[in-house]
C-alpha cells in the first residue's frame, strides 16, 4: 500500500468512528432511530475504504490481455 492509500484508509476509519459517535449521541432525542447524517458518514467511509484497499482498480483478465497482445 502506498502512503496515500494508508492515509485514505485512516481517514475512512476516522469518519466511521465519527459516524458511530454521531449515531449513538442523541439516543434520547431521536427515540433510538439514529441519525441520517451518521448513515451518510457510514456510506462515505465504506466507499473510501473500498477505494483505499484498491478494490475498484481495473484488472484485465488473461483473455483480455491476450486479445490486446495479438
Protein Blocks (a to p, Z undefined) as FASTA:
>chain_A
ZZklmmmmmmmmmmmmmmmmmmmmmmmmnnonopfklmmmmmmmmmmmmmmnopmbccdd
fklmmmmnZZ
